[in-house]
């Protein structure tokens, strides 16, 4: 069980998490020949040694994962399009994709990056949101799995579980 401090509140909203251990890349700057490695691949002994998080590679990897996700998702669902690069829904939720019904946002969490489906407000669209919610949540999860090895979903306050590809939550 993992901690997940990002959450959503709407009736037709959901959140998945990508663990930083699958996004952050570490390097041993004293022995560059060892090459970069993901945090998930590191032992405790290595982390206590000369390995450090390569912030540049980690940011580039996160950007690549999100760009790949956005491209694949918008190819599946033409009603979604990319938001402006610095478009924010709240102080912590950055919009990456949007449609007439939903936003897809990312939010930094304590242990991972949250990918959230957030419903747009409006009584006249809630029936459409209800109809599309599970389809979009399933597609978000499965599309993320094309680019990262594990995707998690929120189970309770500060806890999450592994979402399985093609099964699990949504």
N, C-alpha and C positions, 0 to 999 in steps of 0.2 A: 504494500500500500504506500502510495506517495502523497506528498502534499501538493495541493493545487489551490493557490490563493486567488486566482482569477475566477469570476463567476458571472453568470447572466441572470436576468430576473424576469424576462418576458415569457409568456405562455408558449410561444413558438420560437424559442431561442435555445442554443446549445453551445457547448465548448469542448474542444479537444486540445490536448497538450502534446507538444513535442519536447522531449527532455533535452536539456542543454548538453547532456552527455552524447547526444546524437548530432549536435550542431557545432559544439566547440571543439577546436583542434588544438592539440598540444605539440610542442616541439622541445627537443633537448638542444638548447642553443650552444652547449659545449660539445655536443656530438651530432652535428647536423646530418651526418651520414645515416643516422637512425631514421630520418624522415619524419614527417608529421603523422600523428595518430589522433583518433577520436578519443575523447575522455572515457567513453564506455570501454575502450580497449586497454585502459591503463590499470595497473595494479596499484595498491596502496603504497607499496615500496617505491614504485616509480614516481608517484605523485609527491612523495616525501623527498625525492631526489632532485635532479637537475631539470626536470621537465616543467615547462611553463605554458600557460595558455597563450597562444599566438592570437592576439586580438584581431589583427588584420585578417588572417586566414579564417578565423571564426566568423567575423562579420561578412566576409565574402561568401563563405559557405551558406550562412543563413540567408543572405540575399539571393544566392543561386537557388536554394530550396524554395523560397517564396516566389521568385520569378517563375520557376518551373511549375509550381503549383498553380499560379494565376493563369499562366498560358494554357495548361491542360484543362483547368476548370472552365475557363471561358470558351474553350473549344467544345466542351460537352454541353454547356448551358449558355446559349448566345444572348440570353437576357441579362447576363452579368457582364460588366465591363470594369476596366481598371479605374481606380480612383486617382485623384491627383496625388503626387508623391508625398505631400505633407498634409493630407486631409485627415483630421482627427474628429472622432465622434465625441470623445470625452478627453480629459487630460491624460488618460492611460491607454485608451483604445484608438489605434490608428486604423483607418479604413484602407483596405487594399483592393476590395472589389465591392461593387454595388449593383443593385437591380431596382426595379420599381417596387419590390416587396421587402428586400433584405439588404443589409450590409454584411460583408465578411471583414472582420477586424482582427488585428493581432495585438497582443498585450504581453509585455514582459511579466513573468511570474517569478516566484522565488527559485524554482528548480527547472522551469521550462518556459517555452513560448506558447501562449494560448492562442488558438485559432477559433474565433467565435462567429457564430451566425446570429445576427442581431436583427430583429424585426423592425421595420419602419413603422411609425405610428400612423394610425388612421383606421377608423371603424370600417370604412368601405373596402379595405383590403384584407381584413383578418380572415375571412373565409378562404381566400386564395393562399394566405400564409399557412393556414392549417393544412390545406391540401398538399402543399409543396414541402413543408418542413422536414418530414422524414426522408424524402428523396434527396434534398439538399444536404442534410446531415450525413447520410450514407455516402453521398458523392464526395463530400469534404474529406471524410475519413479515408475512403478508398483512394482518392487522389493523393492525399498526403502519404499513404503507404507506397505510392510509386516513387517517392523521393527520400523517405526516412524509414528505418527498420522497425520502429515502434511508435504507436499512437495511443494516447491515454485519454480517458474521459473522467469527468468529475463524478464521484460517488457520494460525497458528503463534504461538509466544511473541512478543508485542508486535506482531503483524501481523494485519490483517483485510482483507477484500475486500467489494465491493458485492454484496449479495444481490439478485437480481432478483425482481420481483413475478411470482409464478406459476412461477418457475424457480429457478436458482441452488441454494444450499445449502438443502435440504429444500423 
